[in-house]
Each structure stands twice: as C-alpha cells, then as structure tokens.
Amino acid sequence: MDMQISAAVMKRFPEAKFTAVGAFIFLRFFCPAIVAPDAEGLIAAAPSKEMRRGLLLIAKVVQNLANNVLFGAKEPYMFPLNDFLTQNIYRVTTFLREISVRSSLITFVCALHLSDRLGSTERP
C-alpha cells in the first residue's frame, strides 16, 4: 500500500513521496490510536477529557513530524515544540523511507489492523 502511495505521488510530486506515505500511515493508523486508545482497544476505559486533550496535542506533534511541517500562526501555542520537530523530522523521514521499501511488512501490519477492526479471528 505504501509503495503504491509513494509511486503515485512520485509521478507528480517527487519531493513529497515520503510525506505522502507518512501522512497516510500516521493519519489513518498512528494518530487515531493516540487520540482514542479506547476506541482502538488499547485501553479498557476512555481517557478523561483532560487526558484526551493531551493525547490530541501529542497526535498533532506526531502528525506534523510525519508531514515534515512546523507549527505556524494557526497554532502559536505549539511554537515551543518546533525545536523538537526540527530535531526529529529527519528521524521520521528515515522511518518513512524504510517502510516505503518494506512494503510487505506494512501490508501485513495493515491487514492485521484491518482484521482486528473487523473482528476477524483469522490472522493474515
């Protein structure tokens, strides 16, 4: 799946292939698990309102890392985290490059996640 995203984006926007893979993987898999771990079956009880707000802020940081973007004027309260983003964007880009090459692993993980979401007892 990630190889397909990477290949499709590379045709029109070669400089954005890892950003596209990251945007998809992080937006569809990692960030939902961070924001709503109860909905993903990671914890039994729903987080408190305050905890959920904290998880949302963490997801914003993670998504910005994946998108290779710093916080701007829209969220000035997040400016202090731009140093963290700058220091770690390369690591995330390296991770995205690696998973773009290891498509069979990602395909397996996505299939596993999908079967869990659908309640299937069979493993891919």
N, C-alpha and C positions, 0 to 999 in steps of 0.2 A: 504494500500500500504506500509506504513512504517513498519507495523507489519511483512509483508512478507519479506521486505528487512532485517529487524532485524533478523528474524528467519533463513533466508537463510545464512546470514553472520555468525550467531552464530554457525552454524554447523561446519564450518571450522576455523573461527577466533573469538572465543567467546569474546576476549578482545576488538574487534573492532566493535561491533554491533551498538553502538551509533554513532561512527564516520561514519559508512556507511550510517546510516539514515541521519545524518547531511550533509554529502557530497551530497547526493541526493537532499534533500529538499532545501538546500542553493544554490547548483549549478544550479538546474533547476528552482527554483522559486524566491528566495530572491535576489540573485546576478543579474540576468537579469533585475529585476525591479530597482535595484540600478544603474546599469550601463547604462541602456537605458529606463528611466522612460517614455519617449515619445512613445517608441515602445509598452510599456505596457499600454498606455492610462492613465498614472498617471499625466502627464502634457501635455499642448497643443503644446508648441513649443519645438523643440530639444534644448538640452543644448549646450552652446558654446564648442569649442574644449578644452578650459582650464577647464571648469566645468566638461566635460566628463572625463578628465584625473583625476580630483579629485574624481569623482564618482567611477572610476575604482580602485583607491587606496583604497577607502573605501570598495569596494567589495572584494579586496584582503585580507584586515584585517578580514572582516566578514567570508570569506571562510576559512582562517586559524583558526579562532575560531571554526568553525564547524568541521574542520579536526583535531583539537587538535594538531596543529603544530606551531612552532615558525618560524620566518623568519631566513633563513640561508645565506650561502655565495652567493647564486644566486641573492639575492636582499639585499645587505648590506645597502642600503639607507633606508630600512624598519626596521633595527635593533632597533632604538629607540622605536618602537611600541611593542617590545617583552615584556616589562614590563606590558603594557596594556593587551596583550594576556594572560600572566601568571595570572594576576589578575582576568580575566573574563572567562577563559576556563571552570572553574568549573560551572559557571552560565549557560553557553551554554550547557554543558553536562547534567546538571539538566533539562534544557528545552527539550533537545533531549530525555531524559529518559521519561519525561512526555508525549511528543507527541507520543512516541512509544507505550505507554499504551493507549492513547486516539485515537485509530485508526479511530473511527467513525467520529470524528471531522476532522481529516486530510483528510479522504476520502471525506467528504463534501467540504472542502476547495479546494481540488484538482479538484473535479468535477465542482465547481463554477468557478475556474480559467479556466478550460478547456472550459466550456460553454461560458465564456466571450471571450476567444481566438478564438473560432469557430463562434462567433456571434450569438449564440443561444439566443432566447428570453425566453425559458423555464428555470426555476431555478431547480436545483436538489432537 
